Amino acid sequence: MRLVLLGAPGAGKGTQAAFLKEKYNLAHISTGDIFRHNLKNNTPLGLEAKKYMDAGQLVPDEIVMKMVGEKLSEFADNEGFMLDGFPRTVAQAEFLETKTKLDGVVLFNIDDEVIVKRLLSRALCKDCGNVTNIHEHDKCPACGGELYRRDDDNEETVRSRLKVFHDQTEPLIDFYRAKNLLHDIDATGKPEEVFESVVKLLDHD
Ligand code: AMP
């Protein structure tokens, strides 16, 4: 199964991807995680991407497409994966068409103000990557690891990321709907409830 997880930043794509990986044994390809990994290792790609990430802007298409093209070439034809955070523009979606055939696109719908609230309290575990709430935990509830906040989870950057989503990524909704690939999910509830809806959808397809 090859899926795209589509939705605004903070809609819960990463959390759902972790559940999906467990249940369906799908590889999780997150372009944001690849950039953050490069940044941590001070690679030229990471340093180039940082300029855009800090401003809440998209990294230019050519850079992202080259990176994703290389990543996808590691997969055999029968291997499943889900893309999280890619594509984010129509040009990226058109590029993806030339690389693979998708089985579906899951759209996580959620209100902007719920997202702002969520991202301003989001913390991640340094050890296991678990996503949690900084106001509820001071250590990772899953493994006891140290928590950190993403640099781009501040209100100004979050609002830019949302604007970029509405302007540049939302056109993908029509793009994929026209191809009969789009499935809407209400992403407002608890992660487990959202996952139940995703499973229902995938198991009935
Ligand atoms: P994310 O973790 O998906 O929220 O991504 C964090 C940041 O990485 C974004 O705000 C962008 O600056 C950059 N980024 C991730 N994926 C893409 C993409 N497909 N196209 C352009 N920029 C991206």
Residues whose N, C-alpha, C, O or C-beta is under 5 A from the ligand:
A	BS01	AMP	P9 T31 G32 D33 F35 Y52 M53 G56 Q57 L58 V59 V64 D84 G85 F86 P87 R88
